[in-house]
Amino acid sequence: MWSVFNKEINSFLNSLIAYLVMGVFLVSMGLLVWVFPDTAIFEYGYADMGIFFNLAPYVLMFLIPAITMKALAEETKSGTFELLMTKPITEFKLVMGKYLAGLVLVVISLIPTLVYYFSLSYLGNPVGNIDSAGIVGAYIGLLFLASAYTGIGIFASSLSENQIVAFIIAVFISFIAFIGFSSISDLAFFANSGMQIEKVGMLAHYDSLGKGVIDLRDVIYFVSVTALFLSATFWVLKLRKWNS
């Protein structure tokens, strides 16, 4: 597993696309949080990172599929998947190695955004007048969301040898999983079961963690979603191995 992990990390960091994807994420978030008038923090007049945590899930919805789209699709297209299966590595270790590498790359992309927190803490009146506990909880929620997105991305990459197709599938599933159920719950037809439907989606659980309260139910939800898609990936690879 760790050999796959190291291979993925080195392969990604040695490619131009790694820095392009991370750069696009950081620049876009920086513009949205600090520059664009409709979303800039300065327009609200108080030290709060709510704008960042509200927008980050939608930006990550594209960033993470861009990171994971080649994880298994490239192995299939190049024919190295069959070669990997001849080595002493199980499908479980292959999936987990790819997943952990993708998640670490996402965390690396998020680390520079901590500058926002320290900047706002300094700009607060008085200095340090910022809800640190809430921000820590929101970051934890963002990491759990990123974990689920990464699991979805790895699963999508196992479905096709075309990286663009894998990217589109991952974005679509992530969009439905994050906001789709909340949108459906607002329909008049589901008025009596709207709350239950909303809780199936990620948005409700992400918002709950974003309040700074770490509820075990929300943690279990995100861990379960991640495990579900990684398990599905495992069985896709199993079926491919049996059919080859």
VEXKOLRO-617391 format. One line per field, with one value per residue (C-alpha): residue number from 0; residue in three letters; x, y, z. Coordinates in nm, 2 decimals. Example, Ala and Ser with C-alpha at 12.3 -4.5 7.8 and 13.67 -1.06 7.14 Angstrom:
<recs>
seq = 0; 1
type = ALA; SER
X = 1.23; 1.37
Y = -0.45; -0.11
Z = 0.78; 0.71
</recs>
This chain:
<recs>
seq = 0; 1; 2; 3; 4; 5; 6; 7; 8; 9; 10; 11; 12; 13; 14; 15; 16; 17; 18; 19; 20; 21; 22; 23; 24; 25; 26; 27; 28; 29; 30; 31; 32; 33; 34; 35; 36; 37; 38; 39; 40; 41; 42; 43; 44; 45; 46; 47; 48; 49; 50; 51; 52; 53; 54; 55; 56; 57; 58; 59; 60; 61; 62; 63; 64; 65; 66; 67; 68; 69; 70; 71; 72; 73; 74; 75; 76; 77; 78; 79; 80; 81; 82; 83; 84; 85; 86; 87; 88; 89; 90; 91; 92; 93; 94; 95; 96; 97; 98; 99; 100; 101; 102; 103; 104; 105; 106; 107; 108; 109; 110; 111; 112; 113; 114; 115; 116; 117; 118; 119; 120; 121; 122; 123; 124; 125; 126; 127; 128; 129; 130; 131; 132; 133; 134; 135; 136; 137; 138; 139; 140; 141; 142; 143; 144; 145; 146; 147; 148; 149; 150; 151; 152; 153; 154; 155; 156; 157; 158; 159; 160; 161; 162; 163; 164; 165; 166; 167; 168; 169; 170; 171; 172; 173; 174; 175; 176; 177; 178; 179; 180; 181; 182; 183; 184; 185; 186; 187; 188; 189; 190; 191; 192; 193; 194; 195; 196; 197; 198; 199; 200; 201; 202; 203; 204; 205; 206; 207; 208; 209; 210; 211; 212; 213; 214; 215; 216; 217; 218; 219; 220; 221; 222; 223; 224; 225; 226; 227; 228; 229; 230; 231; 232; 233; 234; 235; 236; 237; 238; 239; 240; 241; 242; 243
type = MET; TRP; SER; VAL; PHE; ASN; LYS; GLU; ILE; ASN; SER; PHE; LEU; ASN; SER; LEU; ILE; ALA; TYR; LEU; VAL; MET; GLY; VAL; PHE; LEU; VAL; SER; MET; GLY; LEU; LEU; VAL; TRP; VAL; PHE; PRO; ASP; THR; ALA; ILE; PHE; GLU; TYR; GLY; TYR; ALA; ASP; MET; GLY; ILE; PHE; PHE; ASN; LEU; ALA; PRO; TYR; VAL; LEU; MET; PHE; LEU; ILE; PRO; ALA; ILE; THR; MET; LYS; ALA; LEU; ALA; GLU; GLU; THR; LYS; SER; GLY; THR; PHE; GLU; LEU; LEU; MET; THR; LYS; PRO; ILE; THR; GLU; PHE; LYS; LEU; VAL; MET; GLY; LYS; TYR; LEU; ALA; GLY; LEU; VAL; LEU; VAL; VAL; ILE; SER; LEU; ILE; PRO; THR; LEU; VAL; TYR; TYR; PHE; SER; LEU; SER; TYR; LEU; GLY; ASN; PRO; VAL; GLY; ASN; ILE; ASP; SER; ALA; GLY; ILE; VAL; GLY; ALA; TYR; ILE; GLY; LEU; LEU; PHE; LEU; ALA; SER; ALA; TYR; THR; GLY; ILE; GLY; ILE; PHE; ALA; SER; SER; LEU; SER; GLU; ASN; GLN; ILE; VAL; ALA; PHE; ILE; ILE; ALA; VAL; PHE; ILE; SER; PHE; ILE; ALA; PHE; ILE; GLY; PHE; SER; SER; ILE; SER; ASP; LEU; ALA; PHE; PHE; ALA; ASN; SER; GLY; MET; GLN; ILE; GLU; LYS; VAL; GLY; MET; LEU; ALA; HIS; TYR; ASP; SER; LEU; GLY; LYS; GLY; VAL; ILE; ASP; LEU; ARG; ASP; VAL; ILE; TYR; PHE; VAL; SER; VAL; THR; ALA; LEU; PHE; LEU; SER; ALA; THR; PHE; TRP; VAL; LEU; LYS; LEU; ARG; LYS; TRP; ASN; SER
X = 0.00; 0.27; 0.46; 0.15; 0.11; 0.46; 0.44; 0.12; 0.25; 0.58; 0.41; 0.16; 0.42; 0.65; 0.39; 0.29; -0.08; -0.02; 0.09; -0.16; -0.45; -0.33; -0.26; -0.60; -0.76; -0.56; -0.60; -0.97; -1.03; -0.82; -1.02; -1.35; -1.26; -1.06; -1.13; -1.46; -1.71; -2.01; -1.81; -1.51; -1.47; -1.40; -1.75; -1.90; -1.69; -1.61; -1.35; -1.52; -1.43; -1.79; -1.75; -1.45; -1.62; -1.94; -1.75; -1.48; -1.70; -1.80; -1.44; -1.32; -1.59; -1.38; -1.03; -1.05; -1.18; -0.89; -0.65; -0.81; -0.92; -0.60; -0.56; -0.70; -0.80; -0.44; -0.35; -0.63; -0.55; -0.17; -0.22; -0.03; -0.33; -0.28; 0.09; 0.00; -0.22; 0.07; 0.26; 0.21; -0.05; -0.42; -0.70; -0.76; -0.40; -0.41; -0.74; -0.62; -0.28; -0.45; -0.71; -0.45; -0.23; -0.53; -0.63; -0.28; -0.26; -0.59; -0.46; -0.15; -0.37; -0.57; -0.27; -0.20; -0.55; -0.46; -0.31; -0.67; -0.72; -0.41; -0.48; -0.83; -0.71; -0.46; -0.72; -0.98; -1.07; -0.92; -0.65; -0.75; -1.12; -1.22; -1.41; -1.12; -1.32; -1.58; -1.31; -1.13; -1.47; -1.53; -1.19; -1.25; -1.58; -1.40; -1.15; -1.42; -1.60; -1.27; -1.23; -1.57; -1.50; -1.17; -1.35; -1.59; -1.31; -1.12; -1.44; -1.51; -1.16; -1.21; -1.51; -1.34; -1.00; -1.07; -0.96; -1.20; -1.50; -1.38; -1.36; -1.71; -1.85; -1.68; -1.81; -2.16; -2.17; -2.01; -2.27; -2.56; -2.42; -2.35; -2.64; -2.87; -3.06; -3.10; -3.25; -3.49; -3.60; -3.72; -3.97; -4.34; -4.38; -4.14; -4.28; -4.34; -4.01; -3.79; -3.57; -3.50; -3.40; -3.18; -2.99; -2.90; -2.69; -2.35; -2.46; -2.66; -2.38; -2.11; -2.32; -2.35; -1.97; -1.92; -2.09; -1.80; -1.98; -1.82; -2.12; -2.03; -2.33; -2.18; -1.84; -1.99; -2.18; -1.87; -1.66; -1.95; -1.98; -1.60; -1.60; -1.90; -1.73; -1.39; -1.57; -1.74; -1.40; -1.26; -1.54; -1.50; -1.13; -1.22; -1.47; -1.21; -0.95; -1.19; -1.29; -0.94
Y = 0.00; 0.25; 0.18; 0.27; 0.58; 0.70; 0.63; 0.84; 1.13; 1.14; 1.11; 1.39; 1.63; 1.57; 1.67; 2.03; 1.95; 1.92; 2.27; 2.40; 2.24; 2.36; 2.70; 2.74; 2.63; 2.88; 3.17; 3.11; 3.09; 3.40; 3.60; 3.48; 3.54; 3.87; 4.04; 3.98; 4.24; 3.99; 3.75; 3.94; 3.93; 4.31; 4.37; 4.23; 4.43; 4.15; 3.88; 3.56; 3.28; 3.18; 3.28; 3.05; 2.75; 2.81; 2.83; 2.57; 2.27; 2.38; 2.45; 2.12; 1.96; 2.03; 2.03; 1.67; 1.50; 1.67; 1.51; 1.16; 1.13; 0.95; 0.74; 0.42; 0.53; 0.57; 0.23; 0.08; 0.27; 0.20; -0.17; -0.14; -0.26; -0.62; -0.58; -0.46; -0.76; -0.99; -0.84; -0.91; -0.63; -0.68; -0.47; -0.33; -0.20; -0.06; 0.13; 0.25; 0.36; 0.57; 0.71; 0.82; 0.98; 1.18; 1.29; 1.40; 1.61; 1.77; 1.85; 2.00; 2.22; 2.33; 2.41; 2.75; 2.86; 2.88; 3.22; 3.34; 3.26; 3.43; 3.74; 3.77; 3.72; 4.01; 4.23; 4.17; 4.45; 4.38; 4.16; 3.80; 3.87; 3.56; 3.24; 3.00; 2.71; 2.75; 2.77; 2.46; 2.27; 2.40; 2.28; 1.94; 1.93; 2.04; 1.76; 1.50; 1.64; 1.62; 1.26; 1.17; 1.36; 1.17; 0.84; 0.94; 1.04; 0.71; 0.52; 0.73; 0.67; 0.30; 0.31; 0.44; 0.45; 0.80; 1.06; 1.32; 1.08; 0.99; 1.36; 1.43; 1.13; 1.23; 1.59; 1.47; 1.23; 1.48; 1.74; 1.51; 1.38; 1.73; 1.95; 1.72; 1.57; 1.91; 2.05; 1.75; 1.79; 2.14; 2.01; 2.03; 1.66; 1.56; 1.81; 1.53; 1.36; 1.66; 1.65; 1.28; 1.32; 1.62; 1.42; 1.17; 1.44; 1.58; 1.94; 1.90; 1.71; 1.96; 2.25; 2.08; 2.03; 2.39; 2.52; 2.40; 2.11; 1.78; 1.54; 1.17; 1.11; 1.35; 1.19; 0.84; 0.97; 1.09; 0.79; 0.57; 0.75; 0.73; 0.36; 0.30; 0.44; 0.28; -0.06; -0.01; 0.07; -0.25; -0.46; -0.29; -0.39; -0.74; -0.78; -0.65; -0.89; -1.18; -1.08; -1.03
Z = 0.00; 0.09; -0.23; -0.42; -0.20; -0.26; -0.63; -0.66; -0.45; -0.65; -0.98; -0.91; -0.76; -1.05; -1.30; -1.40; -1.35; -0.98; -0.94; -1.19; -1.00; -0.66; -0.80; -0.96; -0.63; -0.42; -0.66; -0.71; -0.33; -0.27; -0.52; -0.39; -0.03; -0.06; -0.39; -0.56; -0.42; -0.38; -0.16; -0.02; 0.36; 0.37; 0.24; 0.56; 0.81; 1.06; 1.10; 0.99; 0.75; 0.67; 0.31; 0.27; 0.42; 0.22; -0.11; -0.06; -0.11; -0.46; -0.55; -0.41; -0.61; -0.92; -0.76; -0.61; -0.93; -1.11; -0.86; -0.86; -1.23; -1.34; -1.02; -1.18; -1.52; -1.62; -1.49; -1.70; -2.02; -2.00; -1.92; -1.59; -1.39; -1.51; -1.42; -1.07; -1.01; -1.08; -0.79; -0.42; -0.38; -0.31; -0.46; -0.11; -0.07; -0.42; -0.35; -0.01; -0.15; -0.42; -0.18; 0.09; -0.18; -0.31; 0.03; 0.13; -0.19; -0.10; 0.25; 0.10; -0.11; 0.20; 0.43; 0.26; 0.33; 0.70; 0.61; 0.59; 0.96; 1.08; 0.86; 0.99; 1.35; 1.30; 1.13; 1.41; 1.65; 1.89; 1.75; 1.79; 1.79; 1.58; 1.65; 1.66; 1.79; 1.51; 1.24; 1.37; 1.36; 1.01; 0.89; 1.04; 0.85; 0.53; 0.58; 0.62; 0.31; 0.12; 0.23; 0.09; -0.24; -0.27; -0.22; -0.49; -0.72; -0.68; -0.76; -1.07; -1.19; -1.16; -1.40; -1.71; -1.87; -2.00; -1.74; -1.87; -1.83; -1.48; -1.39; -1.52; -1.33; -1.01; -1.03; -1.10; -0.81; -0.58; -0.68; -0.62; -0.29; -0.16; -0.27; -0.46; -0.17; -0.01; -0.33; -0.36; 0.00; -0.08; -0.33; -0.22; -0.31; -0.03; 0.23; 0.49; 0.45; 0.35; 0.67; 0.63; 0.27; 0.34; 0.60; 0.33; 0.16; 0.27; 0.30; 0.62; 0.79; 0.66; 0.79; 1.13; 1.17; 1.04; 1.35; 1.56; 1.72; 1.64; 1.64; 1.62; 1.39; 1.13; 1.16; 1.11; 0.81; 0.63; 0.72; 0.59; 0.26; 0.21; 0.30; 0.06; -0.24; -0.16; -0.12; -0.45; -0.61; -0.46; -0.62; -0.95; -0.95; -0.84; -1.13; -1.37; -1.25; -1.28; -1.63; -1.75
</recs>
